[in-house]
Amino acid sequence: MSLLYIVPTPVGNLEDITLRAIRILKEADLILAEDTRTTRVLMKHYDIKNQLMSHHKFNEHASAHGIVERLKAGQTIALVSDAGTPGISDPGFLLVREAVAAGIEVQTLPGATAFVPALVSSGLPDDRFCFEGFLPQKKGRTTRLEQLKEESRTMIFYESPYRLVKTLQQFAEIFGDGRQVSVAREISKIHEESVRGTLAEVVQHFQDNEPRGEIVIVLAGKAQEKKHSNNPKQ
């Protein structure tokens, strides 16, 4: 039976993977990996011996057709990214779209993704939110942020530690430096932390303490601006 599995992998701690995910990675005919070196670390940890093929943003357009042909021939294929759920700010969408168009069954396993624990731990409303992922680095960045000025839902962004302070300063300029924010880094790793406060407070914190690791920014929506914090809370 042709089947494409979308398999989440840990964003930090290698124990954050389901038993079903391990079984599927062992049983699939082929594992597609964003970076085979990263995936081999996970496979070695769980004694998964299987065929790997590289599938990333630089080759996904060229390789999607061949993968779909393998699926149509009856193979079971599992797609993983370096960390988290494929398709969420990682390669995955294009292959899923092509598989669906070809009538291939696609099953996505529940599992790790960075923004959910960051949102829930933020202390900001999590009943309604919008996920923005990585903002454009140059063209369209300011336009995107201006479009979000009236957004009342909690907003979630991914960011590099090297651009974090600049991004938070830009948020302060557009949304106001009193807007509440929570910055989560190194989720499920040894040095995991969340820094919470106003944009002004959190900017100051990361100017004094160099940010490192993977970053998730959780920003309050416009209607949530009334609550203020005296100091950033870690």
N, C-alpha and C positions, 0 to 999 in steps of 0.2 A: 504493500500500500504506500503510495507517495505521500510524504508528510514532511513539512518544514516546521521544525521546532525553533522558537525564539527562546533562548535560555539565559536568564539573568545570572550574573556571576558576582561575587562579593565586591563591594566598593572599598573594603579595607580588610577586616578580619576574615581569614579564609574559612572560618566556621559558618559564615553567613551565606550558606548555600543549602538548598533543599535536597533531601534524599532522592526525590524524583529527578532533579536536575543532574545529579551524579549518575543515576541509572541511565538516563537518556544519553548523556555524553559517552557512556560506555557502550551503549547499544547502537547508536547511530552509525550509518555507513560512512559518514563524513562529518567533520566538524569544521565550520568556517570561522576563522578567527581574525579579529582586527589586527592583532600583533601576535604571531605564533610564539614568540619568545615569552610573552606574558602568559599566554594560555598554557604553555608547557609547564610553567611553575605550578599552576592550579592542577593540571593533570597529574604531575608527579606527586603532589601532595595527596591526591585521592586515588593513586594507582590506576589512572585511566590511560589505557593504551589504545590509541585510535589514530586514524589518519587525519591530518590537519591540512587545511588549505587557507591561504591568505585571502581575506576579503575585507577591504578597507575603503575609505572615501576616495582614494586615488585610483582604484581599479574596479569599483563596484559597477560602473556603467558597462565596462568591457566584459566583466565576468558574469553578470546576472543572467544573460541568455544561456550560457553553458550550464550554469547551476540549475536553471529551470528545466533544461533538457534532461539533466540527470534525475531530477525529481519526476519528470514525466515518464522516465524509464523505470520508475518504481523504487528509487532510493529514498531512504530517510536521512535527512540532513538537519544538523543542529547549527544554529548561528549564535555565536557569542561575541561580545565586545570585550575590551580590556577590563571593564568594571561596570557593573550595573546592568540595566536592561537595554539591549540593542534597539535602536530607533529613537531613544531619548537622548538627544544631542550626541548620538553615535550612529555609525552606519547601520542600516536595517530597513528603512522605509522603502527604498528603491526595490530591494529584493522581494519584500513582502508584497508590494504592489504588483510586480511582475508575476509572482507566484499565484496571487489571487486572480489576476487576469487570465492565467493559464488553467484555472480550475483546480489548482493544487490546494489541499487542506493546509491551513496554517494554524498552529497552536502556540500561544505565548504562555509560558509558565509564570506564575506569580513569583516575585522575588525581589532582590535588592535593587534599589534605585536611590540615588543620593538625596534627591529633593524631599522625599517624604519624611525621613527622620529630621531633616533640617527644619521643615515646616512645623511638624508636631512639637519639636523642642523649642521653637522660637518664642512661644508665649503670645504670638499674634493669632488672630482669628483664622482657623483652618477649615471652617465650614464651606467657604467659597474662596477660591484663589485662581490666579492665572499663572501659567508657567511660561516664561519668556526665554529660558535657556541662555545661550551666549548672545549678547548684543553684537551687532555689527561693529567691527573695530574702527571703521572710518565712515565710509559712505552710508548714509541712512541712519546712523546712530542717534544723532540729535533729534531727527524726525520721529524715530521710534519712541524716544523718551517723552517728547512733547505730546505724542498721542496717548501716553499713559498718565498724563497729569491729572485727569479727571477719574482715573480708575479707582473704584471703591474697594475692590477685592485685594486681598494680600497678594503681592507679586513676588515671583521667585526667579532668580537669575543665577547662572553659573559664571564664574570669573576666575581668571588666572591670579595667583598671588602677586605677580609682578604688576598687574594693572589694578589691583583692588583699591588702593588709596585714591588713585585718579578717578576710578568709577564712582566711589562713594562721594568724592568731592563734586563730581558732576551731578549725582543724585541730589546733593544738598542744594546746588544751584537751581535745579529744576523743580524739585519737590519741597524745598525748604529744609533748613538744617535741623528743625525740630521734629522732623518725621521719624517715627520709630523704625528701627531696623535690628535684625539679628544676623550676624555673620557666623556661619558654621564652617569649621574646617577639620580636615582629617577625620571624617565621619567613620566610626567603628574602628579607628586605629588607636594606637597607644596614646597619642597626644591630642585626642579629640577635644574640641572646646567650642562653645558658642559664646560670642561676645554680643551683648544686647545693650541697647540704649538709643539715644537720638543719633541722627546722622553725624552731628557735630561731635558728640562724645566718642562714637565708634571710629570716626576719622582720626581723632586725636590718639585713640588707643593704638591704632595700627601705624600711626606715624612714630609712636614711641616704641612699638613692638613689631618688628618686621614680620609680615604675614608669610606663612609657609604652608605648603600642602594644597590639597584640592579645596576649593571654596564654593559655598552656596550662600547667596545673599537672599534673605527673606525681608521684604520691605512692606511696611503697612500701607494700606490703601488710603485714599484721601479722607474717607469718613472716619478713619481710626486715629486721627491725629491728636485727639484731645489728651491722651495719656502720655505723661512724660516721665523720664527717669533721671535721677540726679547723677548717677555714675554708671559707666558701662559695667554690666554684670557678666561674669564669666561662668 
